[in-house]
Amino acid sequence: MMLNAEIKAQLNQYLQLMEDDVLIKVSAGSDEISKNMLELLDEITTMSSKITVEHTELPRTPSFSVNRVGEDTGITFAGVPLGHEFTSFVLALLQVSGRAPKVDQNVIDQIKSISGTYHFESYISLSCNNCPDVVQALNLMSIFNPGITHTMIDGAAFKEEVENKNIMAVPAVYLNGEFFNSGRMTLEEILAKMGNAPDAAELANKDPYDVLVVGGGPAGASAAIYAARKGIRTGIVAERFGGQIMDTMGIENFISVKYTEGRKLAASLEEHVKEYEIDVMNLQRAKRLDKKDFIEIELENGAVLKSKTVILSTGARWRNVGVPGETEFKNKGVAYCPHCDGPLFAGKHVAVIGGGNSGIEAAIDLAGIVKHVTVLEYNQELKADAVLQERLYSLPNVTVLKNVETKEITGTDKVNGITYIERDTEAVKQIELQGVFVQIGLVPNTDWLGDTIERNKVGEIVVDNRSATSIPGVFAAGDCTNSPYKQIIISMGSGANAALGAVDYLIRN
């Protein structure tokens, strides 16, 4: 049995939502993955009379396509869509059957308006929590536009194909045989990359806001909701709704919720924001802040948004180690997400730079996949929690190097080694390996502010106890500020605090 009783019970509820019949066309061989795929499909078909299976030949084996009866939808799964991709499979069944997706009608209209032929291929790993966003978006596009097809390819099932294309980071998307993009993308981002971006003139003509929130992570969502609940004109402009939590796997310290995942929390935040009259402007990056009659936020596309108050909640990003080879070999052996890219390094030797919680958690996860993990820590002792260190040192395929400084990541077309210096002896050492995971903390997304606002020496925005910055009417919240602790729950609280501070400012002025 591929599915346990609990998953079957949940699945049974979803399959009852199917509207019309669905035909699954299967291309299977005698290999183990084919056997697992057929077992999964057998279990699914016994649970719904609306699903039938037909054996055929598809471009890849093992694979199967999910179709309307009498019409190919262009949705194919190459491999067994379990793990994070099981949801993608279930959604494909529901949506192909005619069940309406939770997508705005204007987005569906955009998809339908695309002319031409587009065959997408997405290379994924089943442990990648970013990949389902891409798979589900491309599947949806295939359903609504007959000129678009999509094949999800499990890299572990098609290793030779992955090696030939030199894919070392997932999701990796190809369009009509050519590389399209790597990394997580939302449906809106894919459409924008295909030439369906929001019009700058349309954004520039918007009336001034009472509160404009810049950033769509937990702090930004919280700030926007608190402001909108006061009945004032609220806007939120975000480069990527959800922010950094979209890169977070398991969340176990979000009080009252025993366990959730970053993508689920981000979806809940967006759903909550949309319950209010908040003008959401996604896929927009702020370029400049200026204080005139209104506070002005200029976007990368040239549009200028105006507001009486602004709340900056632009969050933080992974910190680069800043050595030769890091930029050159990004996605060619240099990675930042062990959950996403770890399976691509199965049986290989990798390094983790960083001895904090994130670094040691990454090393523990990778040790279960790769041949050997070497941890490089700059300080004389690891900074990770004792329980994590204890687990790390119990693993037989992990080496820990402390008091060392990374000098270079080496390679030709991809990573082949790492050079470091022992800080006490100044001896230079080289390790041969195939992957480097950088886990050395965060850097705030505040470079675009320049000298317009007070920031501390590490670039964090300096705020007072009301979340006010050095510019009257401008507030800040979350990981982009000098708050000492970077946690989701603290960011949400600071977002609420900033919104209340902004409302109080509006009342007094």
HELIX and SHEET records of a PDB file:
HELIX    1   1 ALA A    5  LEU A   15  1                                  11    
HELIX    2   2 GLU A   32  MET A   47  1                                  16    
HELIX    3   3 GLY A   83  GLU A   85  5                                   3    
HELIX    4   4 PHE A   86  VAL A   96  1                                  11    
HELIX    5   5 GLN A  105  SER A  113  1                                   9    
HELIX    6   6 CYS A  131  PHE A  144  1                                  14    
HELIX    7   7 LYS A  159  ASN A  164  1                                   6    
HELIX    8   8 LEU A  187  LYS A  193  1                                   7    
HELIX    9   9 ALA A  200  ALA A  204  1                                   5    
HELIX   10  10 PRO A  218  ALA A  228  1                                  11    
HELIX   11  11 GLY A  243  ASP A  247  5                                   5    
HELIX   12  12 GLY A  262  VAL A  273  1                                  12    
HELIX   13  13 PRO A  338  ASP A  341  1                                   4    
HELIX   14  14 GLY A  342  PHE A  345  5                                   4    
HELIX   15  15 ASN A  357  ALA A  367  1                                  11    
HELIX   16  16 ALA A  386  TYR A  393  1                                   8    
HELIX   17  17 ASP A  447  LEU A  449  5                                   3    
HELIX   18  18 GLY A  478  CYS A  480  5                                   3    
HELIX   19  19 ILE A  488  ARG A  508  1                                  21    
SHEET    1   A 8 ILE A  51  HIS A  55  0                                        
SHEET    2   A 8 VAL A  22  SER A  27  1                                        
SHEET    3   A 8 SER A  63  ARG A  68 -1                                        
SHEET    4   A 8 GLU A  71  ALA A  78 -1                                        
SHEET    5   A 8 ILE A 148  ASP A 154  1                                        
SHEET    6   A 8 TYR A 118  ILE A 124  1                                        
SHEET    7   A 8 ALA A 172  LEU A 175 -1                                        
SHEET    8   A 8 GLU A 178  SER A 182 -1                                        
SHEET    1   B 6 ILE A 278  ASN A 282  0                                        
SHEET    2   B 6 THR A 234  ALA A 238  1                                        
SHEET    3   B 6 TYR A 209  VAL A 214  1                                        
SHEET    4   B 6 VAL A 304  LEU A 312  1                                        
SHEET    5   B 6 ILE A 295  LEU A 299 -1                                        
SHEET    6   B 6 ALA A 286  LYS A 291 -1                                        
SHEET    1   C 5 ILE A 278  ASN A 282  0                                        
SHEET    2   C 5 THR A 234  ALA A 238  1                                        
SHEET    3   C 5 TYR A 209  VAL A 214  1                                        
SHEET    4   C 5 VAL A 304  LEU A 312  1                                        
SHEET    5   C 5 VAL A 474  ALA A 476  1                                        
SHEET    1   D 2 GLY A 250  ILE A 251  0                                        
SHEET    2   D 2 THR A 260  GLU A 261 -1                                        
SHEET    1   E 2 ALA A 316  TRP A 318  0                                        
SHEET    2   E 2 LEU A 442  PRO A 444 -1                                        
SHEET    1   F 5 VAL A 334  ALA A 335  0                                        
SHEET    2   F 5 GLY A 435  VAL A 438  1                                        
SHEET    3   F 5 HIS A 349  ILE A 353  1                                        
SHEET    4   F 5 HIS A 372  GLU A 377  1                                        
SHEET    5   F 5 VAL A 398  LYS A 402  1                                        
SHEET    1   G 3 VAL A 404  GLY A 411  0                                        
SHEET    2   G 3 VAL A 415  GLU A 422 -1                                        
SHEET    3   G 3 VAL A 428  GLU A 432 -1                                        
END                                                                             
